[in-house]
Amino acid sequence: MTPRTPVNKGRRIIQQLVLVFFLVVLWVMLWDSLTVLSVVTGIILAFLVTRVFYLPPVVLSGRFNILHAAVFAGWFLYSMVIASVEVAWFSFRPKAVGAGSVIAADLRTRSDLMMTLVADTASLIPGSIIVDSDRARGRLYLHVLDADTDEKILAAKKQVYDIEGLLIKALGSTRDLAALKVDPDPLAASAERGGTR
């Protein structure tokens, strides 16, 4: 257990205040009004939530690569536009949309933060949404629209692995980077083992 030094105590207070601030912002956004009453009730509720409910600590990697973050942002915007056009086309085309599938993707990272970021990013891209996760195994389950063939399922998994790889390069820990180097292409490794991941 780490001793409570003034630096550690100060860091904890700053983390607590940042969490309270974002909870208040969320509360005000939910009420869709910036009034004294909404801010004060937001502050009271934020302090109650942070005192009553246990919130596991989020472990940050301590590294951030701005170049890879810019690559991720560009890829994300491009993917959002392409997926939006594809999903819009599904509603206009005369041919019926193929059946959706729930697929599992075993991530290379075991970081809670990275798993959350990958899940959020995959869900924000139209056509797929995370339906469950297995934290112990580092596995995400997502429902994908129009995934009725093996090729489409593999393409959906590749997208998840692309998201994970880009995020690890942008802000993953040294452990995540090592896992990325060991297993750069999970789909190829899975095919060699004789199955899909």
HELIX and SHEET records of a PDB file:
HELIX    1   1 PRO A    6  TRP A   31  1                                  26    
HELIX    2   2 VAL A   36  VAL A   52  1                                  17    
HELIX    3   3 ILE A   66  PHE A   92  1                                  27    
HELIX    4   4 ASP A  112  LEU A  124  1                                  13    
HELIX    5   5 ASP A  150  LEU A  171  1                                  22    
HELIX    6   6 THR A  174  VAL A  182  1                                   9    
HELIX    7   7 PRO A  186  GLU A  192  1                                   7    
SHEET    1   A 3 SER A 101  ASP A 106  0                                        
SHEET    2   A 3 ARG A 139  VAL A 144 -1                                        
SHEET    3   A 3 SER A 128  ASP A 134 -1                                        
END                                                                             
